């Protein structure tokens, strides 16, 4: 296969087109999110020095993005507990691992939580896309990432900012009174996915800023992430993403676009944007 093949074409090779078209919504969502993750981190990747440039993906999930980066020749390690979870998720992991083995696409999988992780290797890029909010001890996790980060390396994080009372996994606006009160008020909705709710740590902008100050780390927020997220709605190929967005948000997007005010979102302080996206060095 051509090493310059794009990520969409790679997934068409990985899964037949008919299989993707007939796949359930969950699998299509995984593919869209892998493409999204690649778009977020592409500018940090070093394809010229691909073997020396070491990458650690935290919460590699289905291994879709991992496999594509490995296919492009990058030196990537996937950190992901591979036992348990949904049957569809496990089946997808197995399918991808078998495909990579047959096609000599190599990457290392480590069955571990980041809180328990240690390594003699040092990485140029550590990234988490929609993962930090699921980590039980997020600051211990960030400490461990920093320990295995090269002096010139970057930690890239994209996740919700729970200062804004919106929960994307449940597609629900919350009350600004914390997790326990919302669990009580919306218990009927939450009990449908209780395990997922329990898994969320409600990380927020202020916590990241305070953490970086305590550790004397440099943190840089993407001040245009809410604008970029709204613009993602304009991509008709992101059908599953558009379907997951509440109608009221889509209406706001349409109004901002029609009135040509959407660029004003770039002026919004990062503190009041969700998702949040930042780099720690």
C-alpha positions as CSV (number, residue, x, y, z in Angstrom):
1,X,0.0,0.0,0.0
2,X,1.1,3.6,-0.7
3,X,2.4,5.2,2.5
4,X,0.8,8.5,1.5
5,X,-2.7,7.0,1.6
6,X,-5.0,9.1,3.7
7,X,-6.8,8.0,6.8
8,X,-10.2,7.5,5.1
9,X,-8.7,5.3,2.4
10,X,-6.8,3.4,5.0
11,X,-10.1,2.5,6.8
12,X,-11.6,1.5,3.4
13,X,-8.7,-1.0,3.1
14,X,-9.1,-2.1,6.7
15,X,-12.9,-2.6,6.3
16,X,-14.6,-3.2,3.0
17,X,-16.7,-0.3,1.9
18,X,-19.8,-2.4,2.2
19,X,-18.9,-3.3,5.7
20,X,-18.5,0.3,6.7
21,X,-21.8,1.3,5.0
22,X,-23.6,-1.5,6.7
23,X,-21.8,-1.1,10.0
24,X,-23.7,-0.1,13.2
25,X,-23.6,3.5,14.4
26,X,-20.9,2.7,17.0
27,X,-18.4,1.5,14.5
28,X,-19.0,4.5,12.2
29,X,-18.5,6.7,15.2
30,X,-15.2,5.1,16.0
31,X,-14.0,5.7,12.5
32,X,-15.1,9.4,12.5
33,X,-13.5,9.9,15.9
34,X,-10.2,8.3,14.7
35,X,-10.2,10.7,11.7
36,X,-10.9,13.6,14.1
37,X,-8.1,12.6,16.4
38,X,-5.7,12.5,13.5
39,X,-6.7,15.9,12.4
40,X,-6.1,17.3,15.9
41,X,-2.6,15.8,16.2
42,X,-1.3,15.8,12.6
43,X,0.6,19.1,13.0
44,X,2.7,17.7,15.8
45,X,3.8,14.5,13.9
46,X,7.3,14.1,12.5
47,X,7.0,11.8,9.4
48,X,10.6,12.5,8.3
49,X,12.2,11.2,11.5
50,X,9.4,8.7,12.0
51,X,11.5,6.0,13.8
52,X,13.2,8.4,16.2
53,X,10.0,10.3,16.9
54,X,8.3,8.3,19.7
55,X,4.5,8.6,20.3
56,X,2.4,7.3,23.2
57,X,-1.3,7.2,22.7
58,X,-3.3,7.1,26.0
59,X,-6.6,5.3,25.8
60,X,-6.0,3.9,22.3
61,X,-9.5,2.3,22.3
62,X,-10.2,0.5,19.1
63,X,-6.6,1.0,17.8
64,X,-8.0,2.6,14.6
65,X,-5.9,5.8,14.9
66,X,-2.9,3.8,16.3
67,X,-2.9,1.5,13.4
68,X,-3.0,4.3,10.8
69,X,-0.1,6.1,12.5
70,X,1.9,2.9,12.6
71,X,1.0,2.3,8.9
72,X,2.4,5.7,8.1
73,X,5.7,4.5,9.6
74,X,5.5,6.2,13.0
75,X,6.9,4.7,16.2
76,X,3.8,4.5,18.3
77,X,2.9,2.7,21.5
78,X,-0.8,2.3,22.5
79,X,-1.7,2.3,26.1
80,X,-5.1,0.6,26.6
81,X,-6.5,-2.0,28.9
82,X,-7.6,-4.6,26.3
83,X,-9.7,-6.8,28.6
84,X,-13.4,-6.2,29.4
85,X,-15.6,-3.6,27.8
86,X,-18.2,-3.9,25.1
87,X,-18.2,-6.9,22.8
88,X,-18.2,-4.8,19.7
89,X,-15.3,-2.8,21.0
90,X,-13.2,-5.9,21.7
91,X,-14.1,-7.4,18.4
92,X,-12.9,-4.3,16.6
93,X,-9.6,-4.4,18.5
94,X,-9.1,-8.0,17.5
95,X,-10.0,-7.3,13.8
96,X,-7.5,-4.4,13.6
97,X,-4.7,-6.3,15.4
98,X,-5.1,-9.2,13.0
99,X,-5.1,-6.9,10.0
100,X,-2.0,-5.2,11.2
101,X,-0.2,-8.5,11.8
102,X,-1.1,-9.7,8.2
103,X,0.1,-6.4,6.7
104,X,3.3,-6.0,8.8
105,X,2.0,-2.9,10.5
106,X,3.8,-2.8,13.8
107,X,3.0,-1.0,17.0
108,X,3.3,-1.9,20.7
109,X,0.2,-2.4,22.9
110,X,0.6,-2.1,26.6
111,X,-2.3,-3.4,28.8
112,X,-2.2,-0.8,31.5
113,X,-3.8,2.3,33.0
114,X,-1.8,5.4,32.7
115,X,-1.9,5.9,36.5
116,X,0.0,2.6,36.8
117,X,2.3,3.2,33.9
118,X,6.1,3.6,34.0
119,X,8.7,3.2,31.2
120,X,12.4,3.6,30.5
121,X,11.4,5.0,27.1
122,X,10.9,8.8,26.7
123,X,8.3,10.1,24.2
124,X,8.2,13.1,21.9
125,X,4.4,13.2,21.8
126,X,1.9,11.9,24.3
127,X,-1.7,12.4,23.3
128,X,-5.2,11.8,24.7
129,X,-8.3,12.6,22.6
130,X,-11.5,12.4,24.6
131,X,-9.9,10.2,27.3
132,X,-8.8,12.4,30.2
133,X,-12.3,12.8,31.5
134,X,-12.5,9.0,32.0
135,X,-9.3,8.6,34.0
136,X,-9.9,8.0,37.7
137,X,-6.9,10.0,38.9
138,X,-6.2,12.5,36.1
139,X,-3.4,14.4,37.9
140,X,-1.5,11.3,38.8
141,X,-1.9,10.3,35.2
142,X,-0.5,13.6,34.0
143,X,2.4,13.3,36.4
144,X,3.2,9.9,35.0
145,X,3.0,11.2,31.4
146,X,5.4,14.0,32.4
147,X,7.9,11.4,33.7
148,X,8.1,9.6,30.4
149,X,8.1,12.8,28.3
150,X,11.3,14.0,26.6
151,X,12.5,17.5,27.6
152,X,11.4,18.8,24.2
153,X,8.2,16.7,24.1
154,X,4.5,17.7,24.3
155,X,1.5,16.3,26.0
156,X,-1.6,17.0,23.9
157,X,-5.1,16.7,25.5
158,X,-8.6,17.2,24.0
159,X,-11.5,16.7,26.5
160,X,-14.6,18.3,27.8
161,X,-14.4,21.3,30.1
162,X,-16.9,20.7,32.9
163,X,-17.0,24.3,34.0
164,X,-19.5,24.4,31.2
165,X,-22.6,22.4,32.3
166,X,-22.9,20.2,29.2
167,X,-22.1,16.5,29.2
168,X,-21.3,15.3,25.6
169,X,-21.5,11.6,26.3
170,X,-25.1,12.0,27.4
171,X,-25.7,14.9,25.1
172,X,-27.3,16.8,28.0
173,X,-27.1,20.2,29.5
174,X,-26.6,19.9,33.3
175,X,-27.1,22.1,36.2
176,X,-24.0,24.0,37.5
177,X,-24.0,22.3,40.9
178,X,-21.6,19.3,40.5
179,X,-21.8,15.7,39.6
180,X,-23.8,14.3,42.6
181,X,-26.7,16.8,42.3
182,X,-27.0,16.2,38.6
183,X,-26.9,12.5,39.1
184,X,-29.9,12.8,41.5
185,X,-31.9,15.1,39.3
186,X,-31.3,13.2,36.0
187,X,-31.1,9.7,37.6
188,X,-33.6,8.2,35.1
189,X,-31.4,9.3,32.1
190,X,-28.1,8.5,33.8
191,X,-29.1,5.0,35.0
192,X,-29.3,3.9,31.3
193,X,-25.5,4.4,31.2
194,X,-24.6,4.3,34.9
195,X,-21.1,2.8,34.4
196,X,-20.2,5.5,31.9
197,X,-21.4,8.2,34.3
198,X,-19.5,6.8,37.2
199,X,-16.4,6.8,34.9
200,X,-16.5,10.6,34.4
201,X,-14.2,12.7,36.6
202,X,-15.7,16.1,35.5
203,X,-12.2,17.6,34.8
204,X,-12.3,21.4,34.1
205,X,-10.2,24.3,33.0
206,X,-9.5,25.7,36.5
207,X,-8.2,22.3,37.6
208,X,-5.7,22.2,34.7
209,X,-4.5,25.7,35.3
210,X,-4.0,25.0,39.0
211,X,-2.2,21.8,38.3
212,X,0.2,23.4,35.9
213,X,0.9,26.2,38.4
214,X,1.6,23.7,41.2
215,X,3.9,21.6,39.0
216,X,5.5,24.7,37.4
217,X,4.6,23.5,33.9
218,X,3.8,25.4,30.7
219,X,0.2,24.9,29.6
220,X,-1.1,26.4,26.3
221,X,-4.9,26.3,25.6
222,X,-6.3,26.4,22.1
223,X,-8.3,29.6,22.2
224,X,-10.2,28.7,19.1
225,X,-11.4,25.2,19.9
226,X,-15.1,26.1,20.3
227,X,-15.0,27.8,16.9
228,X,-13.3,24.8,15.3
229,X,-15.8,22.5,16.9
230,X,-18.7,24.5,15.5
231,X,-17.1,24.5,12.1
232,X,-16.9,20.7,12.3
233,X,-20.7,20.8,12.0
234,X,-20.3,22.1,8.5
235,X,-18.7,18.9,7.4
236,X,-21.5,16.7,5.9
237,X,-19.2,13.7,6.0
238,X,-19.2,13.8,9.8
239,X,-22.8,12.4,9.9
240,X,-22.4,10.6,13.2
241,X,-21.0,13.7,14.9
242,X,-23.7,15.9,13.6
243,X,-26.3,13.4,14.7
244,X,-24.9,13.4,18.3
245,X,-25.2,17.1,18.6
246,X,-28.4,18.5,20.3
247,X,-30.7,20.3,18.0
248,X,-30.4,23.5,20.0
249,X,-26.6,23.6,19.4
250,X,-27.1,23.0,15.7
251,X,-29.6,25.9,15.6
252,X,-27.0,28.2,17.3
253,X,-24.4,27.1,14.8
254,X,-26.8,27.9,11.9
255,X,-27.7,31.3,13.3
256,X,-24.0,32.2,13.9
257,X,-23.2,31.1,10.3
258,X,-26.1,33.0,8.7
259,X,-25.3,36.2,10.6
260,X,-21.6,35.8,9.9
261,X,-20.9,36.1,13.7
262,X,-19.3,32.7,14.0
263,X,-15.8,34.1,14.0
264,X,-16.6,35.9,17.3
265,X,-16.3,32.5,19.0
266,X,-12.5,32.9,18.6
267,X,-12.6,35.7,21.1
268,X,-14.3,33.6,23.8
269,X,-11.9,32.9,26.8
270,X,-10.7,29.3,27.0
271,X,-12.2,29.0,30.4
272,X,-15.7,29.2,29.0
273,X,-15.2,26.8,26.0
274,X,-16.0,23.2,25.8
275,X,-14.3,21.0,24.7
276,X,-10.9,22.3,25.9
277,X,-7.7,21.5,24.2
278,X,-4.3,22.1,25.6
279,X,-0.6,21.3,25.4
280,X,1.6,20.7,28.5
281,X,5.4,21.0,28.2
